[in-house]
Amino acid sequence: MNKNLHNRITEINKSTEKNQWILGNWKMNKNYSDIFSFAKEFNRLMRRDHVTRFTEDVIGIAPTYLGLLPLADLLKTKTLLMAQNVNRNEKGAFTGEISYTMLKEFNVNTVIVGHSEVRQHFQENDDTINKKIITLLGEKMTPVLCIGETLSQFQGKQTNEVLTAQLKLDLKDVSTESAENLVVAYEPIWAIGTGKTATNAIIQDTCAFIRKTLIEILGRVGHKVHLLYGGSVTEANAVTIMSLKNVDGVLVGGASLEASKFYSIIKSSRRYQLIEKMLNAPRIKTKSNDKTKIAKAK
């Protein structure tokens, strides 16, 4: 790459303030053959891509626990492997659980915490979530904290109240020093897997409120926390969502199960769009005889 091009890409990355995180949550999906097929197609798409290596965006996938090692072996691209949940204890009589030490041993250092499905189906409460976050941050790991309101709470105009309570309880006693590793994902529960997506105005206003609340809780570090949106994110709406102020990326569910759809969402980030446009812009070439004419004119 020539120096001029490198400088222009550097300027784009500086002008966009933050890189964006594009994370896929596979939930309880994909056996080994499915993972193999996904990795083969995803590797093909990413290998021929000439932009992602410049964006500094974080691309991550959270398969099932059983899918972590096969995916780590099969993926040949720079992709962050994540866990969908974790137990905060180092070891012990916790049947069916996976500890943070077990994840770290296999270089899995990013974990989704507090997803609404875990809160709903397994009765995980804010106290448990808070303890997980403190443990993960203390281990220099990255918790992706999910918060969001139900449909009845949204309709009752309780969104801000609900999110404030979740953030205050989930981040209780979290030190400002360790909080730099924190990622927060706003997922309105009524938009998860329903095909309903919050309007741009709702996403932008709610994320602005969350940012304000994070700053109140964490001080200046609240500015640095990556704030993601999740809830029926698709390749059709990702460009618009990731262009919104205070949205530092997306947490993708169903659309992340297909390599081509997830790749399209990766290409929707702010930096990707700007760098791709620059790289594909027509370049003006000066013909040698024109240079001769100019030289003669002088």
C-alpha positions, 0 to 999 in steps of 0.5 A, a space after each residue: 500500500 502506498 503512503 498516501 493511501 495509508 494516510 487516508 485510511 488512518 484519517 478515516 479511522 481517526 475521524 470515526 472516533 471508535 471502531 465498531 463491534 459486530 458480534 454474532 450470537 448463535 444461541 443454541 444452534 449449529 452442530 459440527 457439520 453446520 459449523 464446518 459449512 459456515 466456516 468454509 463459506 465465511 473464510 472464503 468471503 473474508 479472504 477475498 475482502 480487501 477492506 476489513 483488515 483496515 477498519 480495526 472493527 472487532 468481529 466476534 462469534 459466540 457459538 455454543 460451548 461445544 462449538 468453541 473449539 471446532 470454530 477456533 480450529 476452522 476459522 482462518 480469519 481474525 475473529 473473536 471467539 466469545 462465550 454465551 454465558 459463564 459461571 463466576 466461580 473458578 471451579 466446584 460443584 456446579 453441575 452443567 456450568 462452565 467457569 471463566 478459568 476454563 474459557 480463558 484456558 482456550 483464549 476465550 476472553 469475551 462473554 455475553 452476560 445478562 442476555 434476556 433469554 437467560 434472565 427469562 428462562 433461567 431466572 438470572 437476576 441482576 445480583 448474579 449478573 453483577 457478580 459475573 461482571 466484577 469477576 470477568 473485569 477482574 480477570 481482564 476479560 470482556 463482559 458484553 452486558 445485555 440490557 433491555 425492556 419488555 414490550 409492556 414496559 416499552 408501551 408503558 413508557 418505562 424504558 429509561 426507568 428499566 434501563 437505569 435500574 439494570 445498569 445501576 444494579 449490574 454495574 454496582 461496585 465496578 471500578 472505573 479502571 476495569 470498566 474500560 473492558 466493558 461492552 454494553 448491548 441494548 436489546 429491546 426484548 420485544 425486538 429480539 427474534 420477532 422481526 420487529 426492529 426499534 425505529 432509528 429514533 428510538 435506537 438513537 434516543 435510547 442509546 443516548 440515554 444509556 450513554 448518559 447513564 453510563 457516564 453518571 455511573 462510571 464517570 469519564 470511562 462511560 464515554 469509552 464503553 462500546 455501546 451496541 444495538 441488538 434486536 432483529 439486526 439484518 443485512 437490510 438495516 445494519 448500515 442505517 443502525 451502525 450509522 446512528 450516533 452512540 451506536 458502536 456496533 451490533 449484536 446479531 442473532 439469527 442473521 449471524 447464522 448464515 455466513 453471507 448475511 453476517 458478512 454483509 452486516 460486517 460490511 455495514 460498519 461506518 469505517 468499512 463503508 468509508 474505506 470501501 468508498 475511498 478504495 473504489 473511487 476512480 483515480 485520475 491518471 495523467 497521460 505521459 503526453 499530457 505531462 510532456 505538454 506541461 513540461 514544454 509549456 514551462 
